[in-house]
């Protein structure tokens, strides 16, 4: 039987393969692929007004439901603030069921995020609420 003299060769550790260079290359390749991967970008088509700000009309005197978007990702409905998305959704459902013929008006702070607005509009679409208006100040029209 063949045996290895471990005292002369410094032990079995000298016979093991060093994987450090291979791991270095693997991590470099992994970082390269992560940095060069193209994330999937999504877009939402929106129908733009044909005339711009001159197409805006004053709010009618009839009752409307105003939903306010705040910059800190909170919502407002009828002088109440909501921090929980489920709570504002329930409040909107209740307000619409209380006055089904009311127009929905969306008001927003200047620093509110677009994602915040899109989440609200998606919810309104899921509830089959088609008539939503965006509130504008007369001085802020483009």
Residue frames as qw, qx, qy, qz and C-alpha x, y, z in Angstrom:
[[0.000, 0.889, 0.459, 0.000, 0.00, 0.00, 0.00],
 [0.394, 0.441, -0.024, 0.806, 1.20, 3.48, -0.85],
 [0.376, -0.784, -0.405, 0.284, 1.36, 5.95, 1.97],
 [0.249, 0.803, -0.035, 0.540, 2.23, 9.62, 2.19],
 [0.573, -0.204, -0.429, 0.669, 4.76, 10.72, 4.65],
 [0.112, -0.906, -0.345, -0.219, 2.90, 13.65, 6.28],
 [0.542, -0.714, 0.012, 0.443, 5.87, 14.76, 8.33],
 [0.513, -0.109, 0.396, 0.753, 8.01, 15.40, 5.27],
 [0.149, 0.457, 0.539, 0.691, 5.34, 17.18, 3.18],
 [0.071, -0.102, 0.247, -0.961, 3.84, 19.36, 5.92],
 [0.375, 0.275, 0.694, -0.550, 0.51, 17.54, 6.29],
 [0.357, 0.471, 0.777, 0.218, -2.55, 17.00, 4.13],
 [0.117, 0.854, 0.227, -0.453, -3.23, 20.75, 3.89],
 [0.109, -0.544, 0.523, 0.647, -0.51, 21.06, 1.24],
 [0.214, 0.119, 0.891, 0.382, -2.40, 18.65, -1.02],
 [0.243, 0.700, 0.605, -0.291, -5.69, 20.64, -1.01],
 [0.351, 0.478, 0.403, 0.697, -6.57, 22.86, -3.99],
 [0.099, -0.374, -0.269, 0.882, -6.67, 26.59, -3.25],
 [0.208, 0.640, 0.702, 0.232, -10.07, 27.88, -4.44],
 [0.138, -0.700, -0.203, 0.671, -9.48, 31.54, -3.61],
 [0.046, -0.282, 0.451, 0.845, -8.54, 32.67, -7.17],
 [0.057, -0.329, -0.839, -0.428, -11.56, 30.87, -8.64],
 [0.140, -0.718, -0.625, 0.273, -13.91, 32.50, -6.11],
 [0.133, -0.548, 0.049, 0.824, -12.39, 35.90, -6.89],
 [0.023, 0.038, -0.655, -0.755, -13.12, 35.44, -10.60],
 [0.119, -0.506, -0.843, -0.139, -16.66, 34.20, -9.87],
 [0.138, -0.725, -0.432, 0.519, -17.44, 37.26, -7.76],
 [0.076, -0.407, 0.294, 0.861, -16.02, 39.60, -10.40],
 [0.077, -0.168, -0.788, -0.587, -18.16, 37.96, -13.08],
 [0.148, -0.619, -0.759, 0.140, -21.21, 38.08, -10.80],
 [0.103, -0.660, -0.178, 0.723, -20.72, 41.80, -10.17],
 [0.032, -0.195, 0.542, 0.817, -20.25, 42.39, -13.90],
 [0.116, -0.364, -0.841, -0.383, -23.53, 40.64, -14.73],
 [0.155, -0.686, -0.606, 0.372, -25.43, 42.46, -12.00],
 [0.100, -0.592, 0.017, 0.800, -24.19, 45.87, -13.15],
 [0.066, 0.194, -0.600, -0.773, -24.83, 45.24, -16.84],
 [0.086, 0.427, 0.899, 0.044, -28.25, 43.63, -16.49],
 [0.164, -0.217, -0.227, -0.935, -31.01, 45.80, -17.91],
 [0.212, 0.275, 0.762, -0.547, -33.97, 46.07, -15.55],
 [0.097, 0.522, 0.749, 0.396, -37.41, 45.88, -17.13],
 [0.055, 0.157, 0.163, -0.972, -38.83, 49.35, -17.41],
 [0.121, 0.560, 0.818, 0.041, -42.57, 49.74, -17.46],
 [0.048, -0.003, -0.108, -0.993, -44.71, 52.57, -18.82],
 [0.207, 0.554, 0.742, -0.317, -48.33, 53.54, -18.41],
 [0.146, 0.351, 0.473, 0.795, -50.14, 55.16, -21.31],
 [0.005, -0.571, -0.491, 0.658, -52.08, 58.28, -20.36],
 [0.278, 0.696, 0.500, 0.434, -54.47, 60.29, -22.48],
 [0.294, -0.222, -0.145, 0.918, -53.26, 63.87, -22.36],
 [0.246, 0.767, 0.410, -0.428, -55.63, 66.83, -22.57],
 [0.597, 0.517, 0.389, 0.474, -55.77, 68.29, -26.07],
 [0.134, 0.872, 0.110, 0.457, -55.71, 71.97, -25.09],
 [0.436, 0.185, -0.495, 0.728, -53.83, 72.06, -21.80],
 [0.115, -0.253, -0.586, 0.761, -54.74, 74.42, -19.00],
 [0.325, 0.071, -0.114, -0.936, -57.36, 76.31, -21.02],
 [0.530, -0.169, -0.745, -0.368, -59.36, 73.06, -21.14],
 [0.230, -0.194, -0.781, 0.547, -59.72, 73.10, -17.34],
 [0.311, -0.600, -0.413, -0.610, -63.16, 74.06, -16.11],
 [0.236, -0.418, 0.486, -0.731, -64.19, 75.46, -12.73],
 [0.080, -0.139, -0.962, 0.223, -65.53, 72.96, -10.22],
 [0.353, -0.500, -0.510, -0.605, -69.29, 72.87, -10.21],
 [0.353, -0.447, 0.357, -0.741, -71.27, 73.81, -7.15],
 [0.897, -0.204, -0.245, -0.306, -72.59, 70.28, -6.79],
 [0.693, -0.591, 0.407, -0.070, -71.15, 68.04, -4.15],
 [0.720, 0.500, -0.478, 0.057, -67.88, 66.34, -4.99],
 [0.885, -0.433, 0.041, 0.164, -65.55, 63.94, -3.20],
 [0.282, 0.858, -0.398, 0.160, -62.08, 65.44, -2.83],
 [0.934, -0.227, -0.021, 0.274, -59.13, 63.13, -2.23],
 [0.045, 0.946, -0.318, 0.054, -55.92, 64.90, -1.27],
 [0.907, 0.104, -0.196, 0.357, -52.43, 63.45, -1.75],
 [0.328, -0.923, 0.199, 0.040, -49.82, 64.70, 0.68],
 [0.407, 0.723, -0.553, 0.076, -46.05, 64.68, 0.18],
 [0.235, -0.456, 0.805, -0.298, -45.41, 62.34, 3.12],
 [0.332, -0.004, -0.900, -0.284, -47.42, 59.54, 1.42],
 [0.152, 0.340, 0.767, -0.523, -50.57, 60.16, 3.39],
 [0.030, -0.437, -0.668, -0.601, -54.06, 60.79, 2.03],
 [0.161, 0.187, 0.418, -0.874, -56.86, 63.16, 2.93],
 [0.174, -0.399, -0.764, -0.477, -60.60, 62.76, 2.47],
 [0.376, -0.739, -0.390, -0.399, -63.20, 65.18, 3.82],
 [0.204, -0.802, 0.315, -0.465, -60.91, 66.90, 6.35],
 [0.866, -0.410, 0.286, -0.034, -59.56, 63.56, 7.64],
 [0.226, 0.693, -0.677, -0.104, -56.01, 62.34, 7.19],
 [0.987, -0.057, 0.110, -0.106, -55.23, 58.70, 6.54],
 [0.116, -0.704, 0.685, 0.148, -51.81, 57.12, 6.83],
 [0.501, -0.045, 0.864, 0.037, -52.94, 53.60, 6.01],
 [0.205, 0.148, -0.626, -0.738, -53.75, 52.79, 2.38],
 [0.179, -0.329, -0.922, -0.101, -56.42, 50.24, 3.33],
 [0.038, -0.565, -0.559, 0.606, -58.14, 52.84, 5.52],
 [0.172, 0.440, -0.167, -0.866, -58.32, 55.46, 2.74],
 [0.206, -0.013, -0.827, -0.523, -59.58, 52.87, 0.28],
 [0.138, -0.464, -0.858, 0.169, -62.36, 51.89, 2.68],
 [0.020, 0.576, 0.301, -0.760, -63.19, 55.57, 3.29],
 [0.173, 0.264, -0.480, -0.819, -63.38, 56.22, -0.47],
 [0.194, -0.234, -0.913, -0.272, -65.70, 53.23, -0.94],
 [0.099, -0.564, -0.694, 0.436, -67.92, 54.56, 1.86],
 [0.063, 0.508, 0.015, -0.859, -67.95, 58.10, 0.45],
 [0.202, 0.107, -0.676, -0.701, -68.86, 56.85, -3.03],
 [0.199, -0.371, -0.904, -0.080, -71.63, 54.63, -1.68],
 [0.058, -0.574, -0.510, 0.637, -73.00, 57.57, 0.37],
 [0.328, 0.749, 0.032, -0.575, -73.11, 59.89, -2.67],
 [0.718, 0.111, 0.606, 0.325, -72.84, 57.81, -5.87],
 [0.474, 0.781, 0.324, 0.245, -73.43, 60.72, -8.27],
 [0.246, -0.917, 0.158, 0.271, -70.63, 62.89, -6.91],
 [0.651, 0.671, -0.292, 0.203, -67.56, 63.67, -8.98],
 [0.819, -0.421, -0.008, 0.389, -64.21, 62.59, -7.60],
 [0.253, 0.923, -0.190, 0.217, -61.60, 65.34, -7.46],
 [0.859, -0.166, -0.139, 0.464, -57.94, 64.59, -6.80],
 [0.011, -0.967, 0.184, -0.176, -55.91, 67.37, -5.19],
 [0.892, -0.011, -0.173, 0.416, -52.21, 67.04, -4.52],
 [0.361, -0.843, 0.169, 0.361, -49.41, 68.80, -2.74],
 [0.426, 0.813, -0.364, -0.160, -46.63, 69.93, -5.03],
 [0.003, 0.582, -0.811, 0.057, -44.16, 67.40, -3.60],
 [0.833, -0.006, 0.463, -0.304, -46.44, 64.33, -3.70],
 [0.268, -0.321, 0.815, 0.401, -44.93, 61.45, -5.68],
 [0.530, 0.227, -0.489, -0.655, -46.22, 60.20, -9.00],
 [0.310, -0.008, -0.950, 0.026, -46.34, 56.66, -7.60],
 [0.125, 0.262, 0.662, -0.691, -48.75, 57.93, -4.95],
 [0.476, 0.366, -0.053, -0.798, -51.04, 59.36, -7.64],
 [0.481, 0.216, -0.749, -0.402, -50.83, 56.24, -9.80],
 [0.112, -0.096, -0.944, 0.294, -51.73, 54.01, -6.85],
 [0.311, 0.364, 0.461, -0.747, -54.82, 56.13, -6.20],
 [0.515, 0.389, -0.308, -0.699, -55.84, 56.16, -9.87],
 [0.334, 0.128, -0.921, -0.155, -55.36, 52.39, -10.10],
 [0.072, 0.233, 0.839, -0.487, -57.61, 51.91, -7.08],
 [0.419, 0.420, 0.172, -0.787, -60.27, 54.19, -8.59],
 [0.480, 0.315, -0.625, -0.530, -60.12, 52.22, -11.84],
 [0.189, -0.003, -0.977, 0.102, -60.49, 48.92, -9.96],
 [0.173, 0.379, 0.685, -0.598, -63.62, 50.32, -8.33],
 [0.257, 0.524, 0.678, 0.446, -65.02, 51.29, -11.78],
 [0.070, -0.854, -0.248, 0.453, -64.96, 54.98, -10.88],
 [0.615, 0.435, 0.349, 0.557, -64.40, 56.66, -14.23],
 [0.094, 0.881, 0.151, 0.439, -65.03, 60.34, -13.49],
 [0.630, -0.556, -0.132, 0.527, -62.01, 61.66, -11.64],
 [0.289, 0.903, 0.021, 0.317, -60.75, 65.22, -12.02],
 [0.658, -0.091, -0.246, 0.706, -57.43, 66.72, -11.03],
 [0.157, -0.942, -0.259, 0.147, -57.76, 69.93, -9.04],
 [0.576, 0.278, 0.039, 0.768, -55.61, 72.83, -10.23],
 [0.173, -0.714, -0.231, 0.638, -54.95, 76.28, -8.84],
 [0.466, 0.863, 0.193, -0.006, -55.47, 79.09, -11.35],
 [0.036, -0.912, 0.388, 0.127, -51.92, 80.35, -10.81],
 [0.534, -0.399, 0.725, 0.171, -50.29, 76.95, -11.36],
 [0.798, 0.503, 0.324, -0.076, -51.60, 76.31, -14.87],
 [0.595, -0.187, 0.432, 0.651, -48.86, 75.87, -17.49]]
